[in-house]
Amino acid sequence: MDHPLFDLINQRIKEAEAAGEFDNLAGAGKPLPRVEDPENALINRLVRESGAVPEYVSLSRELAKLRDDLRETGDRTRRRDIMKDMSRMEARIELARKAYR
């Protein structure tokens, strides 16, 4: 079953074509850019353009902060807690890297 808006969309496209609104578009007559993952190309482009990064990158940044905290902390109990957090973070990074591939 077609969506009820299909007829309206097609009508608007035909009207725009007749009015010449698709003439002289940038890239007209040129092949579309190649993409490695065509099914997710739009999502990947939107994520990239919004400045998002893969999970393992953001986790690596958190790990760097933990390392800085460790360097600055002299309290043994706090250092032990930070090292535990670092160990967990490294495991999460490895899982995120595997999932990203």
Beta strands, then each sheet from edge to edge (+ up, - down):
end
